[in-house]
């Protein structure tokens, strides 16, 4: 087992071949292992969309790790993990936006609300269109998850 101090450890509950785990590890500069492997420290758990009970079980099993739900398709690595958001986008929606308040929603959609000619370059990373690459989608999803986790932990989430 390779030990590197302060290196991110990612457990994948997504069925990934070893070459896909190696590529993701390279992209994240992290150690990426299959959920069936025994590891002593886990920072992030990647899981396909599932029930709240599944997410709860993963949070319980990996109490110190962030659990991130991933929808992913990568033809080169033989990965097909669709979910509701990808189905919505494939159905024709231009974007899927996560927001904790009307203010945040307005802030996220305002740049495009009145500009029907807006290019994908003007779309914030967390709201990538379907034309984005898999690498861009993974990176954007991880960034969005980190930002959301930080907001929740700091109590910055707006009550309903």
N, C-alpha and C positions, 0 to 999 in steps of 0.2 A: 504494500500500500504506500502510495506516495504521500508524504506529509509536507505541506507548504504552509508556513505561518500566515495567518490572516487571509487565506485564499477562500473565496466564496465556495460553499459546498451546496450543490443543487441536486435534489433527489427528483427523479422523473417517474411519475406514475403514468406517464404517457408511454405507450409502447414504442420505444425507439431502438432501432438497431444500433450496434456498437459504433458504426461509422457516423451515425447521426448524433449520438451522444458526444463523440469526439469532436465533431464540427461545432456543436453547441458550446462545448467546453472551450474551444478555441475562440469563438465569438464573444463569450462572456468572460474569458480569462478566468475560468473557474473549474472546479472539479464537478463533473456531472456523472451521477451514478443512477443505476436502476433502483427502483423502490425495493426490490428483493435483496439488494446488497446491504450488508450490515455496515453502518458508519457511526462514528461516535459523536459527530457534530453536524447538524444540518441547518443551513441558513434559509433555503428556499425549497418549497415543494411545488412542482409543476404537476397539475392534474387536468384531465379532460373535464368538460362540463359534467356535472353530476348533481345528485340531490343534496339538500342542506345537511342531511344525515352523513353522507359521504364526506363532505367538507368538514363537518364537525369531528368525525373520526380521524381524519388526517391531522386536524389541528390538535387533537388530543394526543395522537401518536408522536407528532413532531411539535411539541409545545413551544419550543423556542424559535421555530421557523415561520416564515411567511408562506401561506398557501396561496398559490396563484393558479386560477383557472385559465386554461389555454385552449383556444380553437386554432388548429394548425393544419395546413395542407402544404406538403412539399413533395412534388413529383420526383425530384432527384433522389430523395431518401426514402421514398415509398411510404410517406406519412399522410394519413387521411384521418383527422380528428375534427370533424365538423361539429357545430353547435348552433344554438339559436341565433347568435349575432351574425355568423357567417351566412346562415340561411337568409336572414333579413337583408344583408348587403347583396347577396347573390340575387335576391328577388328584385333588386332595383333601387334600394335606398342608397343615397349618396354618402351617408356617414352614420355612425352610431356614437352618440355622445353621452358620457357619464357626467351628471351634474348633481350637486348637493343642495342647490338653491336656484331660484329663478334668476338671481343675479349672476351666478356662475354660468347658467345656461345661456343667458343673453351675451355674456362676455365671450363664450365659446363660439356662438353662431353669428354674432354681429358682423365680423369681417366679411362673411359670405351672404348675409341676409339680403343685401340689396345689389349684389354683384353676381349676376348669373354667368359672367365670363371668368370667374375666379379659377385660377389654375390650381392643381394639386399642390404646387409649391407654397401657396398661401394657406393651406390647411395645416393647422397645428399637428404635430406628430401623433398626438393621442387620438386624432380623428382622421387617420389615413384612409384614403379611398381604396376601392378594391384593386386598383392598378398598382398598389405598392408591392414591393418585393416581400418575400417571407422574412428575410433578415430585418427589414424595416418594421414589419408588423410585430415581430418578437421584441425588438428593441423598444418600440413605442409602447407595447403592452407592459413591459417590465418598468419603463419610466412612469407610466400612468399608475401602476400598482404601488410603486414606491411613493409617489406624490400623495396618493389617496391614503396610504397607511400612515404617512407622516401627519397628514391633516387629522385623521381620526385619533391618533395617539396624542396629539397636542390639544385635543378637545375643540378643534376648529370646525367640526361638523355642525351644520345647522339642524336644530331639532325640527321634527315634523309638526 
